[in-house]
Amino acid sequence: MTTAITRGGLTIKAPISDAYQQILTEPACQFVSELVQLFRPRLKALLAARAERQAQFDAGALPDFLPETQAIRDGAWQVAPLPADLLDRRVEITGPVDRKMIINALNADVKVFMADFEDSQTPSWDGVIEGQINLRDANLGTISYTDPQSGKHYALKDNPALLIARVRGLHLWEKHIELDGEQIPGSILDFALYFYHNYQTRLAKGTGVYYYLPKLQSHLEAKWWDDIFHFIERKFAVATGTIRATILIETLPAVFEMDEILYMMKDHIAALNCGRWDYIFSYIKTLNNHPDRVLPDRQVVTMNKPFLSAYSRLLIKTCHKRGALAMGGMAAFIPAKDPAANAAILERVTADKTLEASNGHDGTWVAHPGLAATANAVFDQVLTGGKTNQLHVLREQDAPVTAAELLAPCDGERTEQGMRTNIRVALQYLAAWISGKGCVPIYGLMEDAATAEISRTSIWQWIKHGKQLSNGQLVTKAFFATLLEQEAEVVFAEVGAEVWHSQNFERAKALLLDITTADELVDFLTLPAYQLLD
């Protein structure tokens, strides 16, 4: 059992190796402690407000634009001018803060690498602190890695991609560290340690400290972050705007408050991003009690669907009106070894990115370096003549996007094949997550927590509202349990007995059964799964 130590006012209930001592220094811990003392009470109130708002949706209300902030939406204002190194973000790659992956991502043919402490990273103690070590070394330019199996050496090339760190969502707490007997917010820990250990290095290189902020649900949550940014910039005597954030619009409530979010962060905002997979998950979760808003198979919920198309177009129009970039969504495909299969994948990626570019997005995401050339080629076609973005695309001729469009029901079948696929994906992802991997290639797609969330909440909602599959089968708890047993056998055969028993598949199976058949929707699968982590 690890003996707890106190450092900088924090109680740390996890082992601190010599390398970890470099991150968890007394001054760094004091800084974290100060932020938690100042901002944890407001965060708890914001999370309570989320729950109150969801209760209203569960009682029949629908999200809508806020009447009390109409003046912000109607006002003529702009966000602060963007730093030069944030003007061209045509292709970004994302991935966890694993050392080898960081190097490969920074070396990829992309403009930006989003180093992720959130959906593609399991927040184990070692993962969180080693991630901070890795990003410190990446910013210093000294990061390298030698694979113990192959002996292959990895190091940074010249002119690596721009590094942006994504912190954990506001709902996630760090169970290994307490202040005054309570866990501290994971978001504050990730944010504070990254700033503390890297701001001087980055300023010396003529850049700022850049973040992605996930899963915000309101402009008041954006204001919370903005207050943190201002506090830190004053504390460390750096210029306002040294810290810049890109906010993912990946919850249904947030899409109705994009103007307000930009306004609250106008000194610090760089862009909004279409976090499409989490957005689909949030659509299910927010409207979980509305039987007329049940989604079909995950595989057919594409950006061509009316509610997603409206979301993309509104984000672009809102951002560009205010001088912020509008980032597109993730291409989660993984290149295939078979030439014909790979050609089909690249064709689908090209179509997806062409839609984004033609709509006016300034850039897009890929999950694998092998897709970078395809995404670059699409955006290079619209960013001609020295253009670095599409801020000039204002979509002023568009009819106003209405709440009805953003909430439009989605057509498509619910199939047994789709349900079985969802079960296998969720099972494999949960097993990997509990085993320490938050970003997992499954059936040709790079799955992270968001896609696993869609898989399990879709089935939960089908059960709740007594939906039938296209073959007439009623979706019940018992039917799900039967399919889970059958699909677990399929996965067992695919991965083999050794992997099954060594990578927590039995625990993942029990957890998936529990959260999918619960009477109340479990907010995030990572919350109960986190309790199974060391």
NUNU-394038 format. One record per residue (C-alpha): residue in one letter; x, y, z. Coordinates in steps of 0.2 Angstrom, whole numbers, plus 2048, in hexadecimal, padded with zeros to 3 digits. Layout:
! NUNU-394038
<rec "A",<X,Y,Z>> ...
***
This chain:
! NUNU-394038
<rec "M",<800,800,800>> <rec "T",<807,811,7FB>> <rec "T",<80A,81D,809>> <rec "A",<802,82E,807>> <rec "I",<80D,83D,806>> <rec "T",<809,850,808>> <rec "R",<811,85C,7FC>> <rec "G",<80C,86E,7F9>> <rec "G",<7FC,86B,803>> <rec "L",<7F7,85C,7F8>> <rec "T",<7F5,84A,7FF>> <rec "I",<7FC,83F,7F2>> <rec "K",<7F7,82C,7F3>> <rec "A",<802,825,7E6>> <rec "P",<814,820,7E4>> <rec "I",<820,82E,7DF>> <rec "S",<82F,828,7D5>> <rec "D",<83F,832,7D3>> <rec "A",<838,837,7C2>> <rec "Y",<827,83C,7C9>> <rec "Q",<830,847,7D6>> <rec "Q",<835,853,7C7>> <rec "I",<823,856,7C3>> <rec "L",<81B,855,7D5>> <rec "T",<827,862,7DC>> <rec "E",<822,86C,7EC>> <rec "P",<81F,87C,7E2>> <rec "A",<815,873,7D4>> <rec "C",<80A,86B,7E1>> <rec "Q",<808,87C,7EA>> <rec "F",<802,883,7DA>> <rec "V",<7F6,874,7D7>> <rec "S",<7F0,876,7E9>> <rec "E",<7ED,889,7E7>> <rec "L",<7E2,886,7D7>> <rec "V",<7D8,879,7DF>> <rec "Q",<7D4,883,7EE>> <rec "L",<7CF,892,7E4>> <rec "F",<7C5,889,7D6>> <rec "R",<7BF,878,7DC>> <rec "P",<7B0,87F,7E5>> <rec "R",<7A9,888,7D5>> <rec "L",<7AC,878,7CC>> <rec "K",<7A2,86E,7D8>> <rec "A",<794,87B,7D5>> <rec "L",<795,87A,7C2>> <rec "L",<794,867,7C3>> <rec "A",<785,868,7CE>> <rec "A",<77D,874,7C1>> <rec "R",<780,867,7B3>> <rec "A",<776,85A,7BD>> <rec "E",<768,867,7C0>> <rec "R",<767,86B,7AE>> <rec "Q",<767,858,7A9>> <rec "A",<759,855,7B5>> <rec "Q",<74F,862,7AB>> <rec "F",<753,85A,79A>> <rec "D",<74E,849,7A2>> <rec "A",<73E,851,7A7>> <rec "G",<73A,856,795>> <rec "A",<743,866,792>> <rec "L",<74E,868,782>> <rec "P",<75E,872,781>> <rec "D",<75C,883,779>> <rec "F",<765,893,776>> <rec "L",<765,89D,786>> <rec "P",<75A,8AD,787>> <rec "E",<764,8B5,794>> <rec "T",<774,8B6,789>> <rec "Q",<76C,8BC,779>> <rec "A",<776,8CC,77B>> <rec "I",<786,8C2,779>> <rec "R",<780,8B9,76A>> <rec "D",<77A,8CA,762>> <rec "G",<789,8D4,767>> <rec "A",<797,8D9,75B>> <rec "W",<7A7,8D3,763>> <rec "Q",<7B6,8C8,75F>> <rec "V",<7C2,8BD,768>> <rec "A",<7D4,8C2,76B>> <rec "P",<7DF,8C1,75B>> <rec "L",<7E7,8AF,759>> <rec "P",<7F9,8AC,75C>> <rec "A",<803,8A9,74C>> <rec "D",<806,897,750>> <rec "L",<7F4,893,752>> <rec "L",<7EE,89A,741>> <rec "D",<7F1,88A,737>> <rec "R",<7EA,87A,73E>> <rec "R",<7E4,872,72E>> <rec "V",<7E8,860,735>> <rec "E",<7EA,85B,747>> <rec "I",<7EE,84A,74E>> <rec "T",<7E9,844,75F>> <rec "G",<7EE,837,76B>> <rec "P",<7F3,832,77D>> <rec "V",<802,839,786>> <rec "D",<80C,829,784>> <rec "R",<81E,82D,780>> <rec "K",<820,824,770>> <rec "M",<80F,82A,769>> <rec "I",<814,83C,76E>> <rec "I",<824,83B,763>> <rec "N",<81B,833,754>> <rec "A",<80D,83F,755>> <rec "L",<818,84E,756>> <rec "N",<822,847,747>> <rec "A",<812,844,73D>> <rec "D",<80E,84F,72E>> <rec "V",<802,85A,738>> <rec "K",<801,86B,73F>> <rec "V",<7FC,867,750>> <rec "F",<7FD,858,75C>> <rec "M",<7F0,858,76A>> <rec "A",<7F8,84E,779>> <rec "D",<7E9,847,782>> <rec "F",<7E7,844,795>> <rec "E",<7D4,841,791>> <rec "D",<7CA,835,786>> <rec "S",<7D9,82C,77E>> <rec "Q",<7E3,82B,78F>> <rec "T",<7DF,820,79D>> <rec "P",<7E2,82B,7AD>> <rec "S",<7EC,81E,7B7>> <rec "W",<7F9,826,7C3>> <rec "D",<807,821,7B8>> <rec "G",<7FE,827,7A8>> <rec "V",<7FB,838,7AF>> <rec "I",<80C,83C,7B7>> <rec "E",<816,834,7A9>> <rec "G",<80C,83D,79C>> <rec "Q",<812,84D,7A5>> <rec "I",<824,848,7A4>> <rec "N",<822,843,791>> <rec "L",<81A,854,78D>> <rec "R",<827,85E,797>> <rec "D",<835,854,78D>> <rec "A",<82B,857,77C>> <rec "N",<82B,86A,780>> <rec "L",<83D,86A,784>> <rec "G",<840,861,773>> <rec "T",<84A,853,77D>> <rec "I",<83D,845,77C>> <rec "S",<843,834,775>> <rec "Y",<83E,822,777>> <rec "T",<846,811,774>> <rec "D",<83A,803,772>> <rec "P",<83F,7F5,77E>> <rec "Q",<839,7E7,772>> <rec "S",<83F,7ED,761>> <rec "G",<84D,7F8,766>> <rec "K",<846,806,75B>> <rec "H",<84B,817,760>> <rec "Y",<83E,826,75F>> <rec "A",<843,838,75F>> <rec "L",<83C,849,75A>> <rec "K",<83F,84F,748>> <rec "D",<842,861,744>> <rec "N",<832,86D,744>> <rec "P",<826,861,74D>> <rec "A",<814,865,74E>> <rec "L",<80D,872,75A>> <rec "L",<809,86A,76B>> <rec "I",<7F8,86C,773>> <rec "A",<7F3,863,783>> <rec "R",<7E1,85D,787>> <rec "V",<7DD,85C,79A>> <rec "R",<7D0,851,7A2>> <rec "G",<7BE,856,7A2>> <rec "L",<7B6,85F,7B1>> <rec "H",<7AD,850,7B7>> <rec "L",<7BD,846,7BA>> <rec "W",<7C6,846,7CB>> <rec "E",<7D7,840,7CF>> <rec "K",<7D6,833,7DC>> <rec "H",<7E8,832,7E0>> <rec "I",<7E9,844,7E7>> <rec "E",<7DF,84D,7F4>> <rec "L",<7DE,85E,7FB>> <rec "D",<7D5,860,80C>> <rec "G",<7CF,84E,80B>> <rec "E",<7C7,850,7FA>> <rec "Q",<7CC,84A,7E9>> <rec "I",<7D3,858,7DD>> <rec "P",<7CC,85B,7CC>> <rec "G",<7D6,851,7BE>> <rec "S",<7D4,860,7B3>> <rec "I",<7DD,86C,7BF>> <rec "L",<7EB,860,7C2>> <rec "D",<7EE,85D,7AF>> <rec "F",<7ED,86F,7AB>> <rec "A",<7F7,876,7B9>> <rec "L",<806,869,7B8>> <rec "Y",<807,86C,7A5>> <rec "F",<807,87F,7A7>> <rec "Y",<813,87F,7B5>> <rec "H",<820,874,7AD>> <rec "N",<81F,87B,79C>> <rec "Y",<81A,88D,79B>> <rec "Q",<82C,894,79C>> <rec "T",<832,888,78E>> <rec "R",<824,88C,783>> <rec "L",<826,89F,785>> <rec "A",<838,89E,782>> <rec "K",<834,896,771>> <rec "G",<828,8A4,76D>> <rec "T",<818,89A,76F>> <rec "G",<80B,899,77D>> <rec "V",<803,88C,788>> <rec "Y",<7F5,884,77E>> <rec "Y",<7E7,878,783>> <rec "Y",<7D8,86E,77E>> <rec "L",<7C9,86F,78A>> <rec "P",<7BD,861,789>> <rec "K",<7AB,85E,78D>> <rec "L",<7A5,86F,792>> <rec "Q",<792,871,794>> <rec "S",<790,883,796>> <rec "H",<798,894,795>> <rec "L",<799,895,7A8>> <rec "E",<7A5,887,7A7>> <rec "A",<7AF,890,79A>> <rec "K",<7AF,89F,7A6>> <rec "W",<7B6,894,7B3>> <rec "W",<7C5,88F,7A8>> <rec "D",<7C7,8A1,7A2>> <rec "D",<7C8,8A7,7B5>> <rec "I",<7D6,89A,7B7>> <rec "F",<7DF,8A0,7A8>> <rec "H",<7DF,8B2,7AE>> <rec "F",<7E4,8AD,7C0>> <rec "I",<7F3,8A3,7B9>> <rec "E",<7F9,8B0,7AD>> <rec "R",<7F9,8BD,7BB>> <rec "K",<801,8B2,7C7>> <rec "F",<810,8AE,7BB>> <rec "A",<810,8BF,7B4>> <rec "V",<80E,8BA,7A2>> <rec "A",<803,8C3,795>> <rec "T",<7F1,8C0,794>> <rec "G",<7EE,8B3,786>> <rec "T",<7FE,8AA,78A>> <rec "I",<7F2,89C,78D>> <rec "R",<7E6,897,77E>> <rec "A",<7D9,88A,77E>> <rec "T",<7CF,881,771>> <rec "I",<7BF,87B,778>> <rec "L",<7B6,86B,771>> <rec "I",<7A4,86E,76E>> <rec "E",<7A0,85C,772>> <rec "T",<791,85D,77D>> <rec "L",<77F,861,777>> <rec "P",<77C,86F,784>> <rec "A",<78C,878,77E>> <rec "V",<787,879,76C>> <rec "F",<77A,886,772>> <rec "E",<786,890,77B>> <rec "M",<795,892,76E>> <rec "D",<794,8A5,76D>> <rec "E",<793,8A6,780>> <rec "I",<7A2,89A,782>> <rec "L",<7AD,8A4,776>> <rec "Y",<7A8,8B4,77F>> <rec "M",<7AC,8AE,790>> <rec "M",<7BD,8A9,789>> <rec "K",<7C0,8B6,77D>> <rec "D",<7D2,8BA,784>> <rec "H",<7D7,8A8,783>> <rec "I",<7CD,89F,776>> <rec "A",<7D5,899,766>> <rec "A",<7C8,88D,75E>> <rec "L",<7B9,882,761>> <rec "N",<7BA,870,75B>> <rec "C",<7AC,864,755>> <rec "G",<7AF,856,761>> <rec "R",<7A3,84B,757>> <rec "W",<7A4,83B,760>> <rec "D",<7A1,842,772>> <rec "Y",<794,84D,76A>> <rec "I",<78A,83E,764>> <rec "F",<78C,836,776>> <rec "S",<786,846,77E>> <rec "Y",<777,846,772>> <rec "I",<772,835,779>> <rec "K",<776,83A,78B>> <rec "T",<76E,84B,78B>> <rec "L",<75E,844,782>> <rec "N",<75E,833,78A>> <rec "N",<74D,835,791>> <rec "H",<745,83A,780>> <rec "P",<73F,82B,777>> <rec "D",<73D,835,767>> <rec "R",<750,839,767>> <rec "V",<757,828,767>> <rec "L",<766,825,75B>> <rec "P",<768,817,74F>> <rec "D",<778,80C,74C>> <rec "R",<788,816,750>> <rec "Q",<78F,812,73F>> <rec "V",<781,81C,736>> <rec "V",<782,82C,741>> <rec "T",<78D,835,735>> <rec "M",<790,848,733>> <rec "N",<784,848,725>> <rec "K",<776,846,731>> <rec "P",<76C,856,733>> <rec "F",<76F,858,746>> <rec "L",<782,856,743>> <rec "S",<783,861,733>> <rec "A",<77A,86F,73C>> <rec "Y",<786,86D,74B>> <rec "S",<795,86F,73F>> <rec "R",<78E,87D,735>> <rec "L",<789,887,745>> <rec "L",<79A,885,74C>> <rec "I",<7A3,88B,73D>> <rec "K",<798,89A,73B>> <rec "T",<799,89F,74E>> <rec "C",<7AC,89D,74F>> <rec "H",<7B0,8A7,73F>> <rec "K",<7A4,8B5,743>> <rec "R",<7AE,8B7,753>> <rec "G",<7C0,8B4,74C>> <rec "A",<7C3,8A3,753>> <rec "L",<7C8,893,74A>> <rec "A",<7BB,885,747>> <rec "M",<7C3,874,747>> <rec "G",<7BB,865,740>> <rec "G",<7B9,853,747>> <rec "M",<7C3,843,748>> <rec "A",<7C7,837,73B>> <rec "A",<7C8,827,745>> <rec "F",<7CD,81B,738>> <rec "I",<7DE,812,738>> <rec "P",<7E7,80E,727>> <rec "A",<7E5,7FC,722>> <rec "K",<7F3,7F1,71B>> <rec "D",<7E8,7EB,70D>> <rec "P",<7EA,7F7,6FE>> <rec "A",<7D7,7F6,6F9>> <rec "A",<7D1,7F7,70B>> <rec "N",<7DD,806,70E>> <rec "A",<7D7,80F,6FE>> <rec "A",<7C5,80D,704>> <rec "I",<7CA,815,715>> <rec "L",<7D3,823,70D>> <rec "E",<7C4,827,702>> <rec "R",<7B8,828,711>> <rec "V",<7C5,833,71A>> <rec "T",<7C6,83E,70B>> <rec "A",<7B3,840,70A>> <rec "D",<7B1,844,71C>> <rec "K",<7BF,851,71C>> <rec "T",<7B9,858,70B>> <rec "L",<7A8,85B,714>> <rec "E",<7B0,864,722>> <rec "A",<7BC,86F,717>> <rec "S",<7AD,874,70C>> <rec "N",<7A3,879,71B>> <rec "G",<7B0,885,720>> <rec "H",<7BA,87B,72E>> <rec "D",<7CC,882,731>> <rec "G",<7D3,871,734>> <rec "T",<7CF,85F,739>> <rec "W",<7D5,850,744>> <rec "V",<7DD,840,740>> <rec "A",<7E0,831,74C>> <rec "H",<7EF,82A,742>> <rec "P",<7FE,831,739>> <rec "G",<7F9,827,729>> <rec "L",<7EA,832,726>> <rec "A",<7F3,842,727>> <rec "A",<7F8,843,715>> <rec "T",<7E6,840,710>> <rec "A",<7DF,84D,71C>> <rec "N",<7EC,85A,717>> <rec "A",<7E8,857,704>> <rec "V",<7D6,85C,707>> <rec "F",<7DA,86C,711>> <rec "D",<7E8,871,706>> <rec "Q",<7DB,872,6F8>> <rec "V",<7D1,880,701>> <rec "L",<7E0,888,70A>> <rec "T",<7E7,88F,6FA>> <rec "G",<7F0,89F,6F6>> <rec "G",<7F9,89F,707>> <rec "K",<7E9,89D,712>> <rec "T",<7EC,895,723>> <rec "N",<7DA,893,728>> <rec "Q",<7C8,897,722>> <rec "L",<7C4,8A5,72E>> <rec "H",<7BD,8AE,71E>> <rec "V",<7AF,8A1,71C>> <rec "L",<7A1,8AA,726>> <rec "R",<792,8A0,720>> <rec "E",<788,8B0,721>> <rec "Q",<77C,8AA,714>> <rec "D",<777,89B,71F>> <rec "A",<766,89B,727>> <rec "P",<767,89C,73A>> <rec "V",<76A,88A,741>> <rec "T",<75B,887,74C>> <rec "A",<759,87D,75C>> <rec "A",<74E,871,753>> <rec "E",<75C,86D,746>> <rec "L",<769,86A,754>> <rec "L",<75D,85E,75D>> <rec "A",<756,855,74D>> <rec "P",<752,843,74F>> <rec "C",<75E,838,745>> <rec "D",<758,82B,739>> <rec "G",<760,81A,736>> <rec "E",<75E,808,73B>> <rec "R",<762,7FF,74C>> <rec "T",<769,7EF,747>> <rec "E",<76F,7DF,750>> <rec "Q",<77F,7E0,747>> <rec "G",<782,7F2,74D>> <rec "M",<77D,7ED,75F>> <rec "R",<789,7DF,75F>> <rec "T",<797,7EA,758>> <rec "N",<794,7F7,766>> <rec "I",<795,7E9,773>> <rec "R",<7A6,7E3,76C>> <rec "V",<7AD,7F4,76A>> <rec "A",<7A8,7FA,77C>> <rec "L",<7AE,7EA,784>> <rec "Q",<7BF,7EB,77C>> <rec "Y",<7C1,7FD,77F>> <rec "L",<7BC,7FB,792>> <rec "A",<7C8,7ED,794>> <rec "A",<7D6,7F7,78C>> <rec "W",<7D2,807,796>> <rec "I",<7D2,7FD,7A7>> <rec "S",<7E3,7F6,7A1>> <rec "G",<7EA,807,79F>> <rec "K",<7E7,80B,78C>> <rec "G",<7DB,818,788>> <rec "C",<7DD,818,775>> <rec "V",<7DA,807,76C>> <rec "P",<7DA,801,75A>> <rec "I",<7CA,7F7,758>> <rec "Y",<7C3,7F0,747>> <rec "G",<7CD,7FD,73D>> <rec "L",<7C8,80C,748>> <rec "M",<7D1,815,756>> <rec "E",<7C5,815,764>> <rec "D",<7C6,820,773>> <rec "A",<7BA,823,782>> <rec "A",<7AE,82D,777>> <rec "T",<7AA,81F,76A>> <rec "A",<7A8,812,778>> <rec "E",<79C,81E,781>> <rec "I",<791,81E,771>> <rec "S",<792,80B,770>> <rec "R",<78B,808,782>> <rec "T",<77F,817,784>> <rec "S",<777,813,773>> <rec "I",<772,801,77A>> <rec "W",<76D,809,78B>> <rec "Q",<761,814,782>> <rec "W",<75A,807,777>> <rec "I",<757,7FC,787>> <rec "K",<74F,80B,790>> <rec "H",<743,80F,782>> <rec "G",<73F,7FD,77D>> <rec "K",<745,800,76C>> <rec "Q",<744,7F2,75F>> <rec "L",<752,7ED,753>> <rec "S",<750,7EC,740>> <rec "N",<74C,7DA,742>> <rec "G",<73E,7DD,74E>> <rec "Q",<748,7D7,75E>> <rec "L",<744,7E2,76D>> <rec "V",<753,7E9,776>> <rec "T",<752,7E4,788>> <rec "K",<75F,7E2,796>> <rec "A",<75E,7CF,794>> <rec "F",<761,7D0,782>> <rec "F",<770,7DB,784>> <rec "A",<777,7CF,791>> <rec "T",<775,7C1,785>> <rec "L",<77E,7CA,777>> <rec "L",<78B,7CF,783>> <rec "E",<78F,7BD,787>> <rec "Q",<78F,7B9,775>> <rec "E",<79A,7C7,770>> <rec "A",<7A6,7C4,77E>> <rec "E",<7A9,7B3,777>> <rec "V",<7AD,7BB,766>> <rec "V",<7B9,7C7,76E>> <rec "F",<7C1,7B9,778>> <rec "A",<7C4,7B0,768>> <rec "E",<7CB,7BF,75F>> <rec "V",<7D7,7C4,76D>> <rec "G",<7DC,7B4,774>> <rec "A",<7DC,7AD,786>> <rec "E",<7EC,7B5,78C>> <rec "V",<7E6,7C7,787>> <rec "W",<7D5,7C4,78D>> <rec "H",<7DB,7BF,79F>> <rec "S",<7E9,7CB,7A0>> <rec "Q",<7E0,7DB,79A>> <rec "N",<7D1,7DC,7A5>> <rec "F",<7C3,7D5,799>> <rec "E",<7B9,7CD,7A7>> <rec "R",<7B9,7DD,7B1>> <rec "A",<7B4,7E7,7A2>> <rec "K",<7A6,7DB,79D>> <rec "A",<79F,7DC,7AF>> <rec "L",<7A0,7EF,7AE>> <rec "L",<798,7F0,79D>> <rec "L",<78A,7E6,7A3>> <rec "D",<787,7F0,7B2>> <rec "I",<788,801,7AA>> <rec "T",<77D,7FC,79B>> <rec "T",<76F,7F4,7A5>> <rec "A",<76F,802,7B3>> <rec "D",<75E,80A,7B5>> <rec "E",<766,81B,7B5>> <rec "L",<773,820,7A7>> <rec "V",<785,820,7AE>> <rec "D",<78B,831,7A9>> <rec "F",<79D,82B,7A3>> <rec "L",<7A3,81A,7A2>> <rec "T",<7B4,820,7A8>> <rec "L",<7AD,824,7B9>> <rec "P",<7AA,812,7BF>> <rec "A",<7B9,80C,7B4>> <rec "Y",<7C4,818,7BD>> <rec "Q",<7C1,810,7CE>> <rec "L",<7C8,800,7C6>> <rec "L",<7D9,808,7C2>> <rec "D",<7E8,809,7CD>> 
***
